Amino acid sequence: MAHLASRRTRVLTLPVGLALTASLGFLPTGTAAAAPADEPAAAVRADGPKLSYVVNTRAGHGTVKQVRKAISAAGGTVVTSYDRIGVIVVHSQNPDFGATIRKAKGVQSAGATRTSPLVPQATKDIGVEQPLTAGQARAASQDAVAGQDPLEPLQWDLPAIKADKAHKKSLGSSKVTVAVIDTGVDDTHPDLAPNFDREASVNCVSGAPDTTDGAWRPAAGESDHGTHVAGTIAAAKNGTGITGVAPGVKVSGIKVSTPAGLFYTEAVVCGFVWAAEHGVDVTNNSYYTDPWLFNCKNDPDQGALVESVTRATRYAEGKGVVNVAAAGNSDHDLALDAIEDSTSPNDTTPVTRTVDPSACPDIPTMVPGVVTVSATGAKNLKSSYSNYGLGVVDVAAPGGDSTRYQAPEAPADNGLILSTLPGGRFGYKAGTSMASPHVAGVAALIKSTHPYASPAGVKALLTHQADATACGAPYDIDGDGTVDAVCEGGKQYNGFYGAGVVDALDAVRR
């Protein structure tokens, strides 16, 4: 299924303990052991590939200052420092940097954010869109009724969550902003420009914010993923194109993906911190943090990445942000204690390992406090590719599916999600990447209706208002007589749908 191609982002798209650097017995200060009086001190090595690291420190300005000195002594260069959460982004060519800095006083954990050096990599496939044809556009426009944008008849996903009915009551508040932490957003698109929040937009790819005008946009040849996500959330109801779930709210672009389509920890941390400090109410996260699909906490490098992202999401939530994330497209039961991962690390050579997601979470979607979203198709069943898991999935939303499994009724005849693409275009995609922005849009409607609600309050309403969806018959999505996934739990809460499919109409009721 080419249009469900990639697991890199949440579009259809190693043995535990494998560390990226080895300890060679350096002292806690990050300097070599004292040499005899007649011998010079050993120089810090700088002959390795240039890598990026996150160094997690204890709170306090004095500690951060002390750790900065240790970083320098260990052959590292500070890129930026998020002192409020105790995360420092560092570059180093010392192959022993990780092992050395972990011994420094004040350092709680530290790890390389990648296994490949800081040079361009081959572009990863993170989802291929199916462009909207002129014929489809003409047919949709002819089917549009009063109050609909021309392409809205092709958006089967809006009535699936009652967004069409919600829009008769409210389009959402322009005081609410949803940040798309993703591959970049084309704010010049006619359906996005009216609602774009420039002040809450940034490029975080390096790990440090770049506020150059337009830096948040995808460059030529880069992925259109973030622009598609943005349209689902907040495409304006302006008589052109499509309609977003919350067409009256603001949307911003926080670009965290490299040109190769990789989402590294330092960029993700920057994205959450930026959102926290620039008035964002909801973030959408339709990706997993590279290069590991699952990050094992008992690995010194991967454990540090989990800690950094966790600190960033908690900081954002503490500033009033609701974080929403896609569950993933591997058809994994994330509640199992053993899953085979043969895709990591995805920036060099993957190895096969068996992981326990409770100890090796997929981040950010499995970070505590983050709303985890599974995908449904046009028949309101779990999408064939969608990850699931009792106690992991919070809610579900339309993400589309192949017509082989869930064929919708005309005119939306391909079962995918139609949204905006760069350059004023429109196209279809499928994945939990497409489900998550539906939930982010509903969360924005809730925040519009209840402007003083805390993140916990918004999340409680999101799950309370969701339409409970039972597991149903044994899940044989391809009809071959074999159960393809096991749904555990009851109607009110289960592994496929969590508390149910989100409800936009309830979101706008006071």
C-alpha atoms as one frame of an Amber mdcrd trajectory, in Angstrom:
protein
   0.000   0.000   0.000   2.156   2.843  -1.274   0.037   5.582   0.237   0.391
   3.996   3.669   4.113   3.759   3.171   6.152   4.894   6.118   6.496   4.319
   9.825   9.065   7.135  10.161   6.381   9.633  10.908   2.920   8.484  11.783
   1.984   8.314   8.151   1.814   5.018   6.391   4.631   4.790   5.897  18.791
  -3.778  18.947  19.502  -5.625  21.988  18.516  -3.656  25.069  21.535  -1.961
  26.521  23.300  -1.215  23.229  25.157   2.024  23.925  26.553   4.412  21.339
  29.749   5.189  23.243  31.943   3.150  25.522  33.369   4.203  28.861  37.145
   4.287  28.896  37.449   5.137  32.563  37.656   8.932  32.459  37.466  10.842
  35.703  34.238  12.669  36.678  35.741  15.987  35.687  35.974  14.840  32.079
  39.798  15.148  32.081  42.359  12.388  31.733  43.918  10.843  34.807  46.824
  12.866  36.152  49.995  12.053  34.252  53.370  11.613  35.946  55.160  14.900
  36.546  57.486  14.381  33.596  54.644  13.612  31.155  52.056  16.044  29.708
  48.370  15.487  30.450  46.617  13.446  27.792  44.639  15.534  25.305  40.913
  15.012  24.884  40.250  13.003  21.753  38.578  14.787  18.840  39.011  12.198
  16.100  35.529  10.735  16.111  32.440  11.601  14.075  30.759  14.816  15.136
  27.655  13.815  17.102  24.926  15.667  18.950  24.182  14.963  22.623  21.692
  15.935  25.285  23.079  16.385  28.786  20.501  16.331  31.579  21.532  18.194
  34.707  20.196  18.817  38.159  18.284  22.046  38.606  20.094  25.203  39.625
  22.193  27.801  37.862  25.346  26.798  39.747  24.983  23.196  38.615  24.473
  24.176  34.973  27.544  26.419  35.088  29.594  23.614  36.583  28.364  21.130
  33.971  29.184  23.545  31.161  32.815  23.541  32.335  32.821  19.739  32.401
  31.364  19.658  28.876  34.188  21.843  27.611  36.792  19.757  29.412  35.359
  16.611  27.814  35.661  18.071  24.324  32.088  19.256  23.898  30.654  22.499
  22.551  27.372  23.807  23.948  24.829  24.527  21.188  22.100  25.774  23.501
  20.926  25.235  27.050  17.366  24.860  28.317  18.156  25.721  31.907  14.534
  25.654  33.092  14.389  21.926  32.436  18.086  21.192  32.859  18.763  20.017
  29.284  21.916  21.093  27.449  22.452  20.392  23.735  26.081  19.616  22.902
  28.191  18.730  19.859  31.387  16.715  20.230  33.889  14.740  18.181  35.285
  13.019  21.254  34.180   9.375  20.860  34.348   9.081  24.659  32.276  12.198
  25.357  29.121  10.390  26.511  30.922   8.082  28.916  32.997  10.970  30.245
  30.280  13.542  30.816  27.993  11.036  32.519  30.563  10.920  35.351  30.663
  14.689  35.804  29.216  16.172  38.980  25.715  17.538  38.430  24.990  15.368
  35.380  22.026  13.047  35.822  22.157  11.463  32.350  23.576  12.149  28.918
  23.339  10.503  25.554  24.026  10.775  21.854  20.885  11.749  19.988  21.948
   9.924  16.815  24.206   7.164  15.538  25.203   9.008  12.359  27.411  12.108
  12.262  26.136  15.646  11.825  26.184  15.516   8.040  23.306  15.219   5.540
  21.803  11.751   5.197  19.750  10.162   2.474  16.137  11.274   2.578  13.788
   8.916   4.400  10.352   8.126   2.994   7.916   9.629   5.467   4.696   9.296
   3.532   3.594   9.665  -0.053   0.512  11.709  -0.724  -2.142  10.963  -3.312
  -2.787  14.327  -5.002  -6.321  15.557  -5.470  -7.251  15.426  -9.147  -9.020
  18.213 -10.997 -11.927  15.861 -11.617 -12.303  15.078  -7.936 -12.200  18.763
  -7.107 -14.900  19.618  -9.664 -17.146  16.801  -8.464 -16.744  17.815  -4.831
 -17.505  21.442  -5.601 -20.716  20.415  -7.340 -21.730  18.354  -4.303 -20.999
  21.116  -1.795 -24.033  22.564  -0.056 -24.561  25.946   1.584 -22.043  26.573
   4.318 -19.499  24.053   3.005 -16.100  24.811   1.514 -15.769  23.401  -2.034
 -13.799  20.273  -1.092 -15.621  19.514   2.139 -17.810  16.806   0.525 -14.599
  14.743   0.199 -13.875  15.026   3.928 -15.665  11.985   5.316 -13.587  12.436
   8.456 -15.434  15.598   9.567 -18.875  13.998  10.007 -17.144  10.951  11.532
 -16.351  13.137  14.563 -19.373  15.463  14.138 -17.156  18.400  13.233 -19.608
  19.462  10.505 -22.316  19.846  13.156 -19.923  21.519  15.588 -19.150  24.229
  13.024 -22.752  25.362  13.102 -22.223  26.260  16.754 -18.586  27.347  16.828
 -15.476  27.385  14.636 -13.211  27.800  17.649 -11.489  30.842  19.106  -8.702
  32.823  17.450  -7.215  33.134  20.939  -6.330  29.429  20.853  -3.178  28.240
  19.043  -2.281  24.701  18.020   1.399  24.137  17.225   2.255  21.556  14.579
   5.596  20.087  15.719   6.546  18.456  12.450   8.348  18.815   9.108   7.355
  22.441   8.655   4.196  24.275   7.631   3.603  26.258   4.439   1.847  29.275
   5.903   1.385  30.788   2.429  -1.272  28.185   1.592  -4.618  30.001   1.051
  -6.359  27.701   3.529  -3.691  28.199   6.245  -2.619  31.819   5.843  -5.744
  33.310   7.508  -5.152  31.323  10.699  -1.371  31.217  10.883   0.352  32.327
  14.105   3.730  33.719  13.075   4.845  34.558  16.619   4.418  30.954  17.754
   6.354  29.522  14.769  10.031  28.588  14.608  12.661  26.264  13.152  14.076
  23.975  15.865  15.999  21.515  13.684  19.411  22.339  15.167  18.112  22.130
  18.717  18.216  25.928  19.053  15.350  28.162  17.874  15.754  29.896  14.503
  13.211  32.701  14.102  14.260  33.780  10.619  11.127  34.684   8.668   9.795
  31.561   6.961  12.275  29.205   8.656   9.308  27.076   9.758   8.374  26.240
   6.155   9.417  23.018   4.408  12.135  23.736   1.842  11.813  22.595  -1.751
  11.973  18.808  -1.841  11.269  18.401   1.870   8.270  16.589   3.280   4.748
  18.007   2.982   3.694  16.067   6.083   3.440  19.029   8.470   1.407  21.119
   6.033  -1.093  18.266   5.659  -1.387  17.943   9.443  -1.905  21.702   9.838
  -4.821  21.729   7.394  -6.658  18.987   9.258  -6.440  21.049  12.431  -7.242
  24.569  11.280  -7.776  25.050   7.546  -9.922  28.181   7.354 -13.609  28.015
   6.518 -13.200  30.686   3.861 -14.998  29.480   0.756 -11.943  27.762  -0.718
 -10.457  24.296  -0.378 -11.116  22.204   2.702 -12.266  22.864   6.268 -10.264
  22.059   9.381 -11.625  20.468  12.530 -11.231  23.831  14.305 -11.265  26.363
  11.449 -11.435  29.386  13.744  -8.327  28.701  15.849  -4.734  29.646  15.099
  -2.105  27.191  13.902   1.672  27.536  14.095   4.557  25.625  12.584   7.442
  24.310  14.699   9.844  22.620  12.308  11.838  19.808  13.930  12.599  17.483
  11.022  15.930  17.434   9.197  15.955  17.584   5.382  16.352  13.806   5.517
  13.097  13.510   7.476  14.584  12.639  10.866  13.259  13.983  14.169  16.131
  14.102  16.643  15.777  14.646  20.393  17.394  18.082  20.542  14.895  19.410
  17.968  11.921  17.813  19.725  12.980  19.292  23.086  13.350  22.715  21.463
   9.867  22.352  19.955   8.120  21.630  23.243   9.988  24.348  25.107   9.213
  26.878  22.367   5.524  25.958  22.483   5.529  26.281  26.278   6.998  29.773
  26.153   5.036  31.218  23.212   1.396  30.929  24.178   0.603  27.609  22.520
  -2.442  25.762  23.892  -2.129  22.407  22.080   0.730  20.643  20.302   0.334
  17.949  17.676   3.084  15.348  17.374   2.724  12.975  14.422   6.180  11.345
  14.552   8.468   9.297  16.713  11.808  10.593  17.943  14.700   9.211  15.879
  16.762   7.162  15.572  15.104   4.641  17.903  11.506   3.496  17.447  11.653
   2.432  21.102  14.086   3.998  23.590  15.245   1.683  26.362  15.737   3.438
  29.678  18.495   1.044  30.778  20.655   2.094  27.844  22.747   5.152  28.847
  22.155   6.948  25.549  18.518   6.045  24.942  17.597   6.574  28.579  18.900
  10.123  28.389  16.741  10.800  25.337  13.639   9.609  27.189  14.519  11.866
  30.107  15.045  14.951  27.920  11.773  14.573  26.015   9.883  13.800  29.229
  11.217  16.961  30.861  10.213  19.009  27.818   6.656  17.651  27.594   6.110
  18.108  31.324   7.422  21.653  31.126   5.000  22.407  28.303   2.079  20.909
  30.192   3.056  22.916  33.236   2.732  26.032  31.070  -0.816  25.078  30.040
  -0.135  23.025  26.897  -2.053  19.868  25.938   0.281  17.520  24.037  -1.322
  15.140  21.515   0.604  12.397  19.681   0.068   9.670  17.089   0.249   6.062
  18.285   2.203   4.749  15.279   1.627   2.646  12.182   3.204  -0.743  12.915
   0.041  -2.578  14.065   1.830  -3.187  17.376   0.037  -3.905  20.634   1.937
  -1.414  22.768   0.622  -3.072  25.932   2.619  -6.256  25.254   5.850  -6.910
  27.119   7.751  -8.106  24.051   7.793  -6.417  20.637  10.321  -7.037  17.898
  11.922  -3.887  16.535  14.008  -4.342  13.392  13.985  -0.679  12.297  16.357
   0.952  14.803  18.624   2.846  14.646  17.203   4.220  11.423  19.998   6.686
  10.685  22.712   4.020  10.282  22.325   0.228  10.275  19.268  -1.193  12.070
  19.567  -4.277  14.257  16.833  -6.608  15.452  15.959  -6.498  19.125  13.042
  -7.461  21.353  11.805  -4.677  23.599   9.295  -4.181  26.391   7.504  -0.871
  25.654   6.923  -0.269  29.355  10.697  -0.037  29.767  11.472   1.092  26.217
   8.817   3.678  25.305   8.049   5.166  21.917   8.573   8.904  22.508   6.801
  11.285  22.699   3.581   9.268  22.331   4.234   7.028  25.360   5.490   9.793
  27.656   3.141  10.174  30.644   0.656  13.003  30.176   0.727  12.916  26.376
  -2.609  12.060  24.693  -2.022   8.937  22.573  -4.214   8.583  19.466  -5.059
   5.494  17.412  -6.523   5.682  13.905  -9.872   4.596  12.501 -11.015   4.112
   8.919 -14.190   5.027   7.082 -16.098   2.120   8.663 -15.191   3.347  12.155
 -12.923   0.360  12.803  -9.304   0.493  13.924  -7.190   1.181  10.852  -5.325
  -1.919   9.700  -1.916  -0.362  10.407  -2.677   1.501  13.642  -0.841   0.675
  16.848  -3.086  -0.007  19.837  -2.874  -1.173  23.428  -4.999  -1.239  26.565
  -3.751   1.420  28.937  -1.743   3.139  26.192  -4.281   4.520  23.703  -6.368
   7.367  25.112  -8.733   8.150  22.219  -9.221   7.403  18.531  -9.900   9.522
  15.443 -10.089   9.149  11.649  -6.747   8.369  10.040  -7.967   6.574   6.941
  -7.308   3.095   5.626  -6.998   1.182   2.393 -10.250   0.531   0.528  -9.242
  -3.124   0.665 -10.107  -2.976   4.363 -12.496  -0.058   4.861 -14.102   1.372
   1.740 -16.053   4.574   2.416 -19.178   5.591   0.594 -18.948   8.023  -2.338
 -17.864  10.684  -2.986 -14.900  10.169  -0.632 -14.054   6.962  -2.409 -10.445
   6.263  -1.484 -10.650   6.024   2.304  -7.844   8.524   2.993  -7.720  11.955
   4.637  -7.812  15.026   2.389  -5.871  18.079   3.530  -3.538  20.890   2.496
  -0.181  20.468   0.747   2.531  23.072   0.075   2.118  25.384  -2.872  -1.639
  25.803  -2.497  -2.292  22.150  -3.333  -4.461  19.472  -1.694  -3.934  15.750
  -1.337  -4.705  12.563   0.552  -2.704  10.736   3.209  -3.407   8.025   5.774
  -1.854   7.139   9.103  -2.064   7.813  12.794  -0.334  11.042  11.700  -3.683
  12.044  10.254  -5.677  10.838  13.281  -3.704  12.848  15.832  -4.495  16.294
  14.320  -8.215  15.510  14.493  -7.776  15.111  18.240  -5.620  18.234  18.475
  -8.405  20.116  16.675 -11.053  18.832  19.070  -8.820  19.751  22.029  -8.605
  23.269  20.547 -12.404  23.431  20.365 -12.602  22.363  24.013 -10.092  25.044
  24.962 -12.106  27.581  22.964 -15.265  26.618  24.840 -13.525  26.465  28.221
 -10.705  29.032  27.984  -9.647  28.655  31.596  -9.485  24.856  31.571  -6.146
  23.374  32.609  -4.448  20.746  30.436  -5.786  18.095  32.816  -9.270  19.559
  32.429  -9.072  19.603  28.630  -7.854  15.998  28.578 -10.625  14.926  30.965
 -13.253  16.496  28.695 -11.615  14.972  25.625 -11.989  11.453  26.992 -15.306
  12.042  28.772 -16.923  13.432  25.617 -15.519  10.755  23.294 -18.030   8.361
  21.759 -17.405   5.020  23.429 -16.600   2.388  20.814 -16.699  -1.313  21.679
 -14.142  -3.813  20.435 -16.809  -5.498  18.333 -16.410  -8.788  16.481 -13.017
 -10.502  16.338 -10.767  -8.177  14.330 -10.270  -9.914  10.980  -9.794  -6.764
   8.935  -8.803  -8.528   5.708 -11.466 -11.224   5.972  -9.096 -14.162   5.639
 -10.356 -15.956   8.736  -7.376 -15.006  10.898  -7.642 -12.479  13.730  -5.268
  -9.621  12.857  -5.215  -7.881  16.248  -6.719  -8.515  19.674  -8.793  -5.787
  21.286  -8.858  -5.972  25.076 -11.238  -4.090  27.363 -14.891  -3.091  27.401
 -16.986  -0.595  25.497 -16.104   2.350  27.731 -12.357   1.796  27.462 -10.300
  -0.619  25.396  -7.023  -1.083  23.578  -8.260  -0.196  20.084 -10.117   3.040
  20.772  -9.239   4.066  24.326 -12.207   6.067  25.661 -13.653   6.221  22.149
 -13.718   8.336  18.991 -13.429  12.056  19.788 -16.569  14.189  19.485 -16.241
  17.730  18.114 -19.902  18.572  18.685 -19.686  17.879  22.412 -16.501  19.940
  22.482 -18.395  23.134  21.599 -21.258  22.594  24.040 -21.028  24.586  27.232
